[in-house]
Amino acid sequence: MRPLGAVHEIAGLPLATRLTTILCITTKMVNITLSIPEDLHRKLKKHSEIRWSEVVRKALAEKVADLEYMDRISSKSRLTLREAEEFSDKVSASAAEKFMKLKKSNTPA
């Protein structure tokens, strides 16, 4: 396996060889232990064709991406935590009020 920096040195090789060499570059992985309820484990085992570690890896990556996005947004905010919580409460109350009005208008008399 060649290091990533050596990819430019293989330009003279046939395309299949170059692609194989490039695809051999891997990311080091670490292991984590995950505890799940027994009933969920039984359901997962029924679908052994699924690579559950890949499913979990993608879910974790998406969650981290969401958190990083929220960190970028919040780092630019001038609101204090208390002000942000008050704003969130107002938005939630307003949304709930609009939902109730919409629900009432769609309810048959």
C-alpha positions as CSV (number, residue, x, y, z in Angstrom):
1,M,0.0,0.0,0.0
2,R,1.4,3.4,-1.0
3,P,1.0,6.5,1.1
4,L,-1.3,9.2,-0.2
5,G,1.6,11.5,-1.2
6,A,2.9,8.8,-3.5
7,V,-0.2,8.7,-5.8
8,H,1.4,11.2,-8.2
9,E,4.3,8.7,-8.8
10,I,2.0,6.1,-10.3
11,A,0.7,8.1,-13.2
12,G,2.5,6.0,-15.7
13,L,0.8,2.8,-14.6
14,P,-2.3,1.3,-16.3
15,L,-5.6,2.8,-15.1
16,A,-6.7,-0.4,-13.3
17,T,-3.5,-0.5,-11.4
18,R,-3.7,3.2,-10.4
19,L,-7.3,2.8,-9.2
20,T,-6.5,-0.3,-7.2
21,T,-3.6,1.5,-5.6
22,I,-5.6,4.6,-4.8
23,L,-8.5,2.5,-3.3
24,C,-6.1,0.7,-1.0
25,I,-5.6,4.0,1.0
26,T,-7.7,3.4,4.1
27,T,-8.6,5.4,7.2
28,K,-7.6,4.0,10.6
29,M,-10.6,2.9,12.5
30,V,-11.1,2.5,16.3
31,N,-13.5,0.2,18.0
32,I,-16.3,1.3,20.3
33,T,-18.6,-0.8,22.4
34,L,-22.4,-0.2,22.2
35,S,-25.0,-1.6,24.6
36,I,-28.5,-2.2,23.2
37,P,-31.6,-3.9,24.6
38,E,-31.9,-7.7,23.9
39,D,-35.0,-7.3,21.9
40,L,-33.3,-4.9,19.5
41,H,-30.3,-7.3,19.3
42,R,-32.7,-10.1,18.2
43,K,-34.2,-7.9,15.5
44,L,-30.8,-6.9,14.2
45,K,-29.7,-10.5,14.0
46,K,-32.7,-11.3,11.8
47,H,-31.1,-9.1,9.2
48,S,-27.5,-10.4,9.1
49,E,-27.2,-9.2,5.5
50,I,-27.0,-5.6,6.9
51,R,-23.6,-4.2,7.9
52,W,-24.8,-2.7,11.2
53,S,-21.5,-1.2,12.0
54,E,-21.7,0.8,8.7
55,V,-25.3,1.9,9.6
56,V,-24.1,3.1,13.1
57,R,-20.9,4.7,11.6
58,K,-23.1,6.8,9.1
59,A,-25.5,7.8,11.9
60,L,-22.7,8.9,14.1
61,A,-21.1,10.9,11.3
62,E,-24.4,12.6,10.5
63,K,-25.0,13.5,14.1
64,V,-21.5,14.9,14.5
65,A,-22.0,16.9,11.2
66,D,-25.2,18.3,12.7
67,L,-23.5,19.3,15.9
68,E,-20.6,20.9,14.1
69,Y,-23.1,22.9,12.1
70,M,-24.9,24.0,15.2
71,D,-21.5,24.9,16.8
72,R,-20.6,27.1,13.8
73,I,-24.0,28.9,14.0
74,S,-23.9,29.4,17.7
75,S,-20.3,30.6,17.7
76,K,-21.5,33.6,15.6
77,S,-24.4,34.3,17.9
78,R,-24.4,37.2,20.3
79,L,-27.2,35.7,22.4
80,T,-26.5,34.4,25.9
81,L,-27.7,30.9,26.7
82,R,-30.6,32.4,28.7
83,E,-31.7,34.7,25.8
84,A,-31.5,31.7,23.4
85,E,-33.7,29.6,25.7
86,E,-36.2,32.4,26.0
87,F,-36.3,32.8,22.2
88,S,-36.7,29.1,21.8
89,D,-39.6,29.1,24.2
90,K,-41.3,31.9,22.3
91,V,-40.9,30.2,19.0
92,S,-42.2,26.9,20.4
93,A,-45.2,28.6,21.9
94,S,-45.9,30.5,18.7
95,A,-45.6,27.3,16.7
96,A,-47.9,25.4,19.1
97,E,-50.5,28.2,18.9
98,K,-50.4,28.2,15.0
99,F,-50.8,24.4,15.1
100,M,-53.8,24.5,17.4
101,K,-55.5,27.2,15.1
102,L,-54.8,25.0,12.1
103,K,-56.1,21.9,13.8
104,K,-59.3,23.7,14.9
105,S,-59.9,25.1,11.3
106,N,-59.5,21.5,9.9
107,T,-61.8,19.9,12.5
108,P,-65.3,19.1,11.1
109,A,-68.1,20.9,13.0
